[in-house]
Amino acid sequence: MSPSRYPFRIGPRALQRVCPSVTDECAQSLAGDLGQAMHDFDIDTAARAAAFIAQIAHESGEFRFREEIASGAVYEGREDLGNTTPGDGVRFKGRTFIQVVGRSNYAAISKALDHDFVAHPGELAEQRWAALGAAWWWSSHGLNGLADCGHFNAVTQCISGGQNGAANRRAYYDRARPVARFLVPARRKPQSISLHQGAR
């Protein structure tokens, strides 16, 4: 997607500083999708941006995955996720950069983003919606407040239901904090940084 379609962007070089495997082309594309989504859901301070990017970098394998690799059959019959119709587990498996799961969550995202993901669940894996869906889930679960207080482990607990992948999430967070101001969505292209620039 063209970066020019979005008024808000994050710094692509800063994103690559956090996620070294992200290519230049991918970073430019993500800068607009993530920047607009973060702006729309108030992920708009250095503390919030660093925590958000770190967590979704882990969840998505550095933005390689917008859909869960597994079939989703493990979620079949999970009434706590709203999966009450046969096939719901596979149909509403993890999607977005934060791996949102379940019919109930898909219905809530549909309402929030004014797009019917219950009827078209696969569309939630498209990059634009993956960014918006992740930002919506983050905001709607109060994670901006936890990030404001620096409670990164509590953010991990909310997302994973435990401390799954805690060390990897923390490694992303440690890389994100020194460049966090460049990860805050801005109307103009953020100042470029060197990938070899030291922490400030």
BELUR-V199638 format. One record per pair of residues at least 24 apart in sequence whose ideal C-beta (glycine too) atoms are under 8 Angstrom apart, sorted by the first residue. I is the first residue (numbers start at 1). J is the second residue. If there is no record, write none. Layout:
I;J, I;J
//
This chain:
1;29, 1;32, 1;33, 1;127, 1;128, 2;32, 3;28, 3;29, 3;31, 3;32, 4;32, 5;32, 6;32, 6;33, 6;35, 6;36, 7;36, 7;187, 8;32, 8;35, 8;36, 8;38, 8;39, 8;185, 8;186, 8;187, 9;35, 9;36, 9;185, 9;186, 9;189, 9;190, 10;34, 10;35, 10;38, 10;49, 10;53, 10;182, 10;183, 10;184, 10;185, 10;186, 10;190, 11;179, 11;182, 11;183, 11;189, 11;190, 11;191, 11;192, 11;193, 13;182, 13;192, 13;193, 13;194, 13;195, 14;179, 14;182, 14;183, 14;190, 14;193, 15;53, 15;183, 16;195, 17;175, 17;176, 17;178, 17;179, 17;193, 17;195, 17;197, 18;53, 18;54, 18;57, 18;172, 18;175, 18;176, 18;179, 18;183, 19;57, 19;62, 19;63, 19;172, 20;62, 21;62, 21;64, 22;62, 22;63, 26;63, 29;127, 30;63, 30;127, 30;131, 33;127, 33;128, 33;130, 33;131, 33;132, 34;131, 34;185, 35;185, 35;186, 36;131, 36;132, 36;185, 37;131, 37;132, 37;134, 37;135, 38;135, 38;184, 38;185, 39;185, 40;132, 40;135, 41;135, 41;136, 41;138, 41;139, 42;139, 42;144, 43;135, 43;138, 43;139, 43;144, 43;185, 44;184, 44;185, 45;147, 45;148, 45;184, 46;177, 46;180, 46;181, 46;183, 46;184, 47;147, 47;148, 47;150, 47;180, 48;144, 48;147, 48;148, 49;176, 49;180, 49;183, 49;184, 49;185, 50;147, 50;173, 50;176, 50;177, 50;180, 50;183, 51;143, 51;146, 51;147, 51;152, 51;155, 51;173, 51;176, 52;135, 52;138, 52;143, 52;147, 53;172, 53;176, 53;183, 54;152, 54;169, 54;170, 54;172, 54;173, 54;175, 54;176, 55;98, 55;138, 55;155, 55;156, 55;159, 55;169, 55;172, 56;97, 56;98, 56;134, 57;172, 57;176, 58;165, 58;168, 58;169, 58;172, 59;97, 59;98, 59;99, 59;134, 59;159, 60;97, 60;98, 60;99, 60;130, 63;97, 66;95, 66;96, 66;97, 66;125, 66;126, 66;127, 66;130, 67;93, 67;94, 67;95, 67;122, 67;125, 68;93, 68;94, 68;95, 68;99, 68;101, 72;101, 75;101, 75;102, 78;102, 81;105, 82;107, 91;121, 92;121, 95;121, 95;122, 95;124, 95;125, 95;130, 95;133, 96;124, 96;125, 96;129, 96;130, 96;131, 96;133, 96;134, 96;137, 97;130, 97;131, 97;133, 97;134, 98;133, 98;134, 98;137, 98;138, 98;159, 100;124, 100;133, 100;134, 100;137, 105;137, 108;140, 109;133, 109;136, 109;137, 112;136, 112;140
//
